């Protein structure tokens, strides 16, 4: 009978543990696509991309897919009627395609109307002292760009779970919009516009 020498404890091989197979992790990034459909360009795609990045970070989203589409009046009226059976153009429509706030996952589509933004901004002025360009960019006034930014923030907050169907929800959502817009340098775009109506 032969005897085996015991292994030294330091060189003994540890038992191999089999790790269970894990599902692949979701994308660790938020993919954003911005499409400008109206014929007249506002050169606003970088503006919209920066609004998306700021608001999604503030609301805790770090992954997912988001499409932002800017339409003219006629295209927005068609979408409004086919999706909600309401005639006429609106400022913003939001479609949640699977957002999960607890998982920090954002998935949706936000449609903005440039023509509505232009019309409504004519009756608004920005808050005095707001750090916004006072010169039109490509023939587009700062108020028009701020109004478009407001619509995008509004749509993103709907995806984040905010609602404006009750008085309390309305107040909470629009206060958050103005807070975010102020921090981006646009001032109280919603509140100041409501005062002038």
C-alpha positions as CSV (number, residue, x, y, z in Angstrom):
1,X,0.0,0.0,0.0
2,X,1.4,3.4,-0.9
3,X,0.7,6.5,1.1
4,X,0.2,9.9,-0.4
5,X,1.7,12.9,1.1
6,X,-0.8,15.5,2.2
7,X,-0.8,18.7,0.3
8,X,0.3,21.8,2.0
9,X,-2.7,23.9,2.9
10,X,-1.4,26.9,0.9
11,X,-1.1,24.9,-2.3
12,X,-4.3,22.9,-2.0
13,X,-6.7,23.6,-4.9
14,X,-9.9,25.2,-3.9
15,X,-13.0,23.5,-5.0
16,X,-14.3,24.9,-8.2
17,X,-17.6,26.7,-7.9
18,X,-19.9,26.9,-10.9
19,X,-21.4,30.3,-11.4
20,X,-25.0,30.3,-12.6
21,X,-25.4,31.8,-16.1
22,X,-26.7,35.4,-15.8
23,X,-28.8,37.1,-18.4
24,X,-26.9,39.7,-20.4
25,X,-26.9,43.1,-18.8
26,X,-29.0,45.8,-20.4
27,X,-27.2,48.5,-22.3
28,X,-25.4,50.8,-19.9
29,X,-26.1,53.9,-22.0
30,X,-29.1,55.9,-23.0
31,X,-29.4,56.1,-26.8
32,X,-31.1,59.2,-28.0
33,X,-32.2,60.0,-31.6
34,X,-33.5,63.4,-32.5
35,X,-35.2,64.0,-35.9
36,X,-36.2,67.4,-37.2
37,X,-39.1,67.1,-39.8
38,X,-40.2,70.6,-40.5
39,X,-38.7,72.2,-43.6
40,X,-37.3,75.2,-41.8
41,X,-34.5,74.3,-39.5
42,X,-34.1,75.9,-36.1
43,X,-30.6,74.4,-35.6
44,X,-32.1,73.1,-32.4
45,X,-31.0,69.4,-32.5
46,X,-28.0,70.1,-30.2
47,X,-30.3,72.0,-27.8
48,X,-32.8,69.1,-27.7
49,X,-30.0,66.6,-27.1
50,X,-28.6,68.6,-24.2
51,X,-32.1,68.9,-22.7
52,X,-32.6,65.2,-22.9
53,X,-29.2,64.5,-21.3
54,X,-29.8,66.9,-18.5
55,X,-33.3,65.9,-17.6
56,X,-32.8,62.2,-17.8
57,X,-29.7,62.4,-15.6
58,X,-31.7,64.6,-13.1
59,X,-34.5,62.0,-13.1
60,X,-32.2,59.1,-12.6
61,X,-32.3,57.4,-16.0
62,X,-29.0,56.0,-17.3
63,X,-30.0,53.5,-20.0
64,X,-32.6,52.9,-22.7
65,X,-33.7,54.3,-26.0
66,X,-35.5,57.6,-26.6
67,X,-36.7,59.1,-29.9
68,X,-37.4,62.8,-30.1
69,X,-39.2,63.9,-33.3
70,X,-40.0,67.5,-34.1
71,X,-43.0,68.0,-36.4
72,X,-44.8,70.7,-38.2
73,X,-48.5,71.6,-37.5
74,X,-50.0,69.3,-40.2
75,X,-48.0,66.2,-39.2
76,X,-48.7,66.9,-35.4
77,X,-52.4,67.3,-36.1
78,X,-52.5,63.9,-37.9
79,X,-50.6,62.2,-35.1
80,X,-52.8,63.8,-32.5
81,X,-56.0,62.6,-34.3
82,X,-54.8,59.1,-35.0
83,X,-53.4,58.5,-31.5
84,X,-55.9,60.3,-29.3
85,X,-58.8,61.0,-31.6
86,X,-58.5,64.7,-30.9
87,X,-58.5,67.1,-33.9
88,X,-55.8,69.8,-34.3
89,X,-52.1,70.1,-33.5
90,X,-50.9,70.0,-29.9
91,X,-47.6,71.0,-28.4
92,X,-46.2,67.6,-27.3
93,X,-47.2,63.9,-27.4
94,X,-45.4,61.3,-25.4
95,X,-45.5,57.5,-25.9
96,X,-44.1,55.3,-23.1
97,X,-42.7,52.1,-24.7
98,X,-41.5,50.4,-21.6
99,X,-39.9,52.9,-19.1
100,X,-39.0,51.3,-15.8
101,X,-38.0,54.0,-13.3
102,X,-36.8,51.6,-10.7
103,X,-34.4,50.0,-13.2
104,X,-33.3,53.5,-14.4
105,X,-34.5,52.4,-17.9
106,X,-36.1,54.9,-20.2
107,X,-37.8,53.8,-23.4
108,X,-40.2,56.1,-25.3
109,X,-41.0,58.6,-28.0
110,X,-41.6,62.3,-27.6
111,X,-43.1,64.3,-30.5
112,X,-42.8,68.1,-30.4
113,X,-44.6,70.7,-32.6
114,X,-42.3,73.5,-33.8
115,X,-45.2,75.6,-35.2
116,X,-47.1,75.5,-31.9
117,X,-43.9,76.5,-30.0
118,X,-43.4,79.4,-32.4
119,X,-47.0,80.7,-31.9
120,X,-47.2,80.3,-28.1
121,X,-43.7,81.8,-27.6
122,X,-44.9,85.1,-29.2
123,X,-46.9,85.9,-26.1
124,X,-44.2,85.0,-23.7
125,X,-41.1,86.7,-22.4
126,X,-38.3,84.9,-20.6
127,X,-37.7,85.6,-16.9
128,X,-35.4,88.7,-16.5
129,X,-31.8,87.7,-15.9
130,X,-32.1,84.3,-17.5
131,X,-28.8,83.2,-19.1
132,X,-30.1,82.8,-22.6
133,X,-29.0,84.3,-25.9
134,X,-30.9,87.4,-26.7
135,X,-30.0,87.2,-30.4
136,X,-32.0,85.0,-32.8
137,X,-30.1,81.9,-34.0
138,X,-30.9,81.2,-37.6
139,X,-33.9,83.5,-37.5
140,X,-35.3,81.7,-34.4
141,X,-35.9,83.8,-31.3
142,X,-34.7,82.5,-27.9
143,X,-38.3,82.4,-26.7
144,X,-39.1,79.9,-29.4
145,X,-36.2,77.7,-28.5
146,X,-37.1,77.9,-24.8
147,X,-40.7,76.9,-25.6
148,X,-39.5,73.9,-27.5
149,X,-37.3,72.9,-24.6
150,X,-40.3,73.2,-22.3
151,X,-42.3,70.8,-24.4
152,X,-39.4,68.3,-24.4
153,X,-39.0,68.6,-20.6
154,X,-42.8,68.1,-20.2
155,X,-42.7,64.9,-22.3
156,X,-39.7,63.5,-20.5
157,X,-41.4,64.1,-17.1
158,X,-44.4,62.2,-18.3
159,X,-42.1,59.3,-19.1
160,X,-40.6,59.7,-15.6
161,X,-44.1,59.2,-14.0
162,X,-45.3,62.8,-13.5
163,X,-48.9,63.6,-14.4
164,X,-50.8,66.8,-14.9
165,X,-54.4,65.5,-14.8
166,X,-55.1,66.5,-11.2
167,X,-54.5,69.9,-9.6
168,X,-51.8,68.6,-7.3
169,X,-50.1,66.7,-10.2
170,X,-50.3,69.7,-12.4
171,X,-48.7,72.0,-9.8
172,X,-45.9,69.4,-9.1
173,X,-45.1,68.7,-12.7
174,X,-45.0,72.3,-13.9
175,X,-42.9,73.4,-10.9
176,X,-40.4,70.6,-11.7
177,X,-40.4,71.8,-15.4
178,X,-39.5,75.3,-14.4
179,X,-36.9,74.2,-11.9
180,X,-35.1,72.1,-14.6
181,X,-35.5,74.9,-17.2
182,X,-34.1,77.5,-14.7
183,X,-31.1,75.3,-14.0
184,X,-30.5,75.0,-17.7
185,X,-30.6,78.8,-18.0
186,X,-34.0,79.3,-19.6
187,X,-35.9,80.8,-16.7
188,X,-39.5,80.0,-15.6
189,X,-40.8,79.2,-19.1
190,X,-44.1,77.6,-18.0
191,X,-45.0,79.9,-15.1
192,X,-44.1,83.1,-16.9
193,X,-46.2,82.0,-19.9
194,X,-49.2,81.2,-17.7
195,X,-49.1,84.6,-16.1
196,X,-49.5,86.3,-19.5
197,X,-52.5,84.2,-20.6
